[in-house]
């Protein structure tokens, strides 16, 4: 009987020993993984010279740098992110500075601006993300009467529609966010400030609906 108890005790001790050893090995492996991750370098682009807003940048304007980014990996421009035709700078980057992914974009991002247009009624059918719309405006001629409408912004792209219960569309039935050429932004904002009657008329449907 004593021999049986001794064997059972040794079995429990062996299990505890194995479990303890596994915990120690797991801790060591975790520490090694953290250290290895911190020591790992990644190739990202740095500016070969000062880059200004609007500059078209290709690989010839950049230099590859091997850096330890850690948790910042993916926030900077990598070789696979750079198309053959290059990218356009949307904010300035100094010479030698790593190029953030957020600092580059398409050329259209410099020509277009996003404007939220409140509407007095629900938008027409076809006014949905990706569609092109003409923004029509009619000025108030007298109390309750408006002059003839005219196209204020042709071919604006719909970004999204906003429920009238949202903060951006407070006091209106709905609102639509559109991309507007920068040279038309002032005209649209002035029409909104004057409480002109604004309508969005679809001129094309989103690409997926064609």
Protein Blocks (a to p, Z undefined) as FASTA:
>chain_A
ZZmmmmmmmmmmmmmmmmmmmmmmmmmmmmmmmmmmmmpccdddddfbdcdehiacdfkl
pccddddekjmgoiaccfklpcfkopadfbdcdehiacdfklgccfklmmpccdddddfb
dcdehiaghiacdddddddfbghiacddddfbghiacfbdcdfkbmklgoiabdcddddd
fklmmmmmmmmmnopacddddfbdcfklZZ
